[in-house]
Amino acid sequence: MSAETTPRQEKLPRIVRAMAVIERAGNALPHPFWLFWILSAILAVVSALLAGLDVSVVSPSDGETVTVRNLLSGDGLAMAISTMVENFATFPPMATIVVVIMGVAVAERSGFLAALMRVGVSRVPASWVVFAVAFAGTVAHVASAAAYIILVPLGGLAFRAVGKSPILGIVVAYTAIASGYDASPVPTPNDAIFAGITTAAARIISPEVYVSPLSNWFFNIASSALLATVITLVTKFVLSKRPDLDADPDADLDDIGSLHLRAQERSALRWSLSTLGAALVVLVLVMLPTSSPLRGANGSIVESPLLDGIAAVVAFLFGLTGIVYGARAGTIKKPGDVPKLMVEGIKQMAPVLVLFFAIAQFLAYFDWTHIGDVLAVRAAEVFESSGMPIAVIFLLVLLVLTLVNIMVTSGSAMWSIAAPVLVPMLMLVDVSPETTQALFRIADSGSTAITPMSPYFVMALGFLQRYRKSAGIGTLASYTLPLAIAMTVTWTLLFYAWWLIGIPWGPGAPSR
């Protein structure tokens, strides 16, 4: 054992111990479904105590006095029972995410998204393969959880094809997806979920607020390019210097697959991409006249039927592309196959929809008790009286959410808990809901690649063990940690620069 490798090997047990602590603590948490019912019970007790103390605030929106209501009272029980179905049916992300998933499911299960990723990482020069895999990781989020299944093993293949360490390829692909999960340049189902939760939270202060699924789109585009660049630099100057990047000599790589497309798949991909391009051209042509029915009042694009229905547009484009690909590749043989693929996509979303039921009730109870109003107003008053700069508040929020994300890796669950407090609180100190949501994206993504609480961490470890059987939790964490830290720090700096300059986060979403 050389003196050079000894320090590295001494550090791994500490990482393993730290990861084990996180894993044990996280495993002690209940399933998110039960977590929200437990939070609802805690909310009920707290509301009874605060109502008994007659806690109230003056609403800054209309000057009316808002008093905490007791969820354990007769009125509270009546509300909880009578609105349960309505709460679920009107939960903002519900219909949007179902519509988007039906379209994405056709594109994914027809093979289109997998083919696009394979060709994307196979047709780049060796010197660009790290950036290509990293950028593909940010784009792959459109496939939701399938991104991990498709791209992580492809990362190893792509690196091996150009003479680089396949272990490094696994790490780059996994970290790009996990720690850049909310930075996709293409609208994703997560955008719809976050926008719906943010809208519900913002309406605590202003009932007319609407946050679009594209509200952070400009920021996401810049973030994806920046994060891919950061991954490339850290991989080149830090990770590639590690002495432990070789695969096991006896690793069985025959079943890992291939980057290359069959002739039929290549033809199908060309047809589907051409169809997508044609559909986008038609959409632009329809939007060009100021009198277009897809534009809003006075020819507005920002406030228009197009953006109001962007979820349906995205679903249609993915569905159309998937149908064309499937028809040419043979994965869709008859019209009846299309709704079957949609059903499979909805089945995949079933756990999320079940979670939405619990989340919808918690948010409805939280809104009814007015505790969110009280917390938001009181916290805003504390910030104003302390003279704490908004930039410092942003950093505190980011640190807290980043730590929480290590334990609660479900973005929708964490945002459902945090948004009803953070969004109204920051609105009261003149921070837009879109700004708070952009800040949340960083916290929701940055630490994901290092926490064993993520089910995809275990999945990535399984892919890594194909190349090195002895790899464990600490092994993967030691690879992803430098990348995750660099991505979080750089992404945060981008956020501050974006906010200070005043660049819009997305269409109709000013940052200042």
Secondary structure, 3 states (H helix, E strand, C coil): CCCCCHHHHHHHHHHHHHHHHHHHHHHCCCCHHHHHHHHHHHHHHHHHHHHHCCCEEECCCCCCEEECCCCCCHHHHHHHHHCHHHHHHCCCHHHHHHHHHHHHHHHHHCCHHHHHHHHHHHCCCHHHHHHHHHHHHHHHHHHCCHHHHHHHHHHHHHHHHCCCCHHHHHHHHHHHHHCCCCCCCCCCHHHHHHHHHHHHHHCCCCCCCCCCCCCCHHHHHHHHHHHHHHHHHHHHHCHHHCCCCCCCCCCCCCCCCCCCCCHHHHHHHHHHHHHHHHHHHHHHHHHCCCCCCCCCHHHCCCCCHHHHCHHHHHHHHHHHHHHHHHHHHCCCCCCCHHHHHHHHHHHHHHHHHHHHHHHHHHHHHHHHHCHHHHHHHHHHHHHHHHCCCHHHHHHHHHHHHHHHHHHCCCHHHHHHHHHHHHHHHHHCCCCCHHHHHHHHHHHHHHCHHHCCCCHHHHHHHHHHHHHCCCCCHHHHHHHHHHHHHHHHHHHHHHHHHHHHHCCCCECCECCC
